[in-house]
């Protein structure tokens, strides 16, 4: 009986430490640790990001094409959740997200959801947190300078961590 209790306590401790480690992976990311390398709003919508730091396994990053109003995202657009997978992603890696409007694919990890990028005045924000509830916005890109909505309260800087692709 004591062995069963010890095994139960040990199992609970291992699970707790794993959950804390996963959460701290996401919380350790900072603005600019990823950046957008491309944005495609043609028939096969997609984008790519590059990493400037190692990204730990099982990190979750959300992407939305909703505009930011200074306090929250709108509720009129789409969202994608990217789970990075079981391996560390090395700094200077490029991750490609393709066909995000129909059969979404990602070159590393797993992708959930879909997103249609408008040809004009659209943006994509990358953030950690929950659906539409960012704890920290990491980067953004747009296909028009008005696509972001605003960058107030994002800690992003247009031209470096918030890029406009023409």
N, C-alpha and C positions, 0 to 999 in steps of 0.2 A: 504494500500500500504506500509506504514511504517512497519507494522507487517511482511509482506512478506520479505522486505529487511532485517529486523532484524533476521528472521528465516534463511534466506539465508546466511547471514554473520556468524551466530552461527553454522550452518551446515558446512560451509567451514572451520571454526576454529577447529571444532571437528575433521574433516577429516585430516586437516594439523597436528594437535597434534598426532593423531593416527599414521600417516605415520612416523613422526619424532620418536615416541616411538618405532615403529617396527624397524626402521633403527638403533636406538641406542641400542636395544637389541642385534642385531648381532654385532655391533661395540664394545660392552662391553666384548665380549668373547676374551680370551687371549690364547696364545700358552699353551697347556697342560690342558685347562679347560675340554677337552674331551680327551680320550685316547682309542686306539684300544685294545680290550680285546681278540679278536680272528679274524682269517682269514681262510676261507675255499675255496679251489679251486678245489673241487670235482665236481660231476655232478650237485649238487645244490649249486652253488657259494653263498657265503655270508660272513658276518663279523658281529662283535658286537663292540659297543663302550660303555665306561662307562663315567659318568659325575663326575667331582670333584666340580662342582658348580651348583647352580640352573640355569636352562636354561628357559628363559622367553617364554611365549606363542608366537606363530607365528614366531619363529626364523627360518631362512633358512640357511642350511649348505649344501655346495656342496661336492661331492666326485668324484674323477677321478682316473682312473688307468693309466693315462698318466705319462710318466717320466718328471721330472723337469730338466731343463737344466741350472739352475742358474738364469734365467730371466723369463721364462714362461714354461707352460706345452706344450707338443707336441700335435699334432692334429690327432693322429693316434689311439686313444683309446676311451673309453666310459665315460659317466658322469651320475651321479645321483644327483637329488636335493631332499633333505629331508626338509620338513616343519614340525615343531615340534607339531603343533596342537594348540588347544585353551587353554590348561592348562599348568601351570608351570611344568617342569620336575625337580624333586628334585635331589640334589647332591647325588652321589653314586648310581644312577640308571644305569641299563644296558639296552641298546636298541639293539635289534637284527634285522638285515637285512638279509632276507633269499630269496632264489630263485632269486637272482638279475640278473641272466643270462636268465631267461625265464618269470616268472610271479612274479615280485618283490613285496615283502611284508616287512613291518616294524612293530615292536611291538608297537610303539607309533608314532602317527602323520601320515603323508602321504609321499609317495615316488613317484618320477617321473623319468622315464628313466630306463635303464637297463645297466648291466655291466658284461662282461665275464672276470673272473680272470684267467690268465694263471697259469699253474702248476709250472712254473719256471720263475724266474727273473721278477716278477710283484710286483707292489706296489699300495697302495691306499692312496691318500692324502685327508684330510678333510680341507676345507677352507671356509671362508666367502668372499663374493664379487659377481661377475657375472660369467657366464659360461666361464671357462678357463682364467678368469681374477681375480686372488685372490687379495683381499685387505689384508688378513692375513691368513696364513696357520696355522691351529690349531694342527694338528697331522698327523702322517703317519704310515703305517705299510707295510711290504714287506715279501715275502716268500723266499727271497734271498738277500744277502748284496748288489748285483748289481741292484736290482729292482727299487731303488729310482731314478736312474740316478745320480743326485747329491743332496746334501742338502744345497749347497751354497745359501745364501740369503733367506732361509726359516725360520731361527731362531729356527729350530728343532735340537735336539741333539740325535744322534744315541744311542739307549739303554734306553732312557727315553721318549721323545716325538716322536721319530721315532723308532719303534720296528721292529725287524726282527724275524718272526716266522719260526722255522725250521720244 
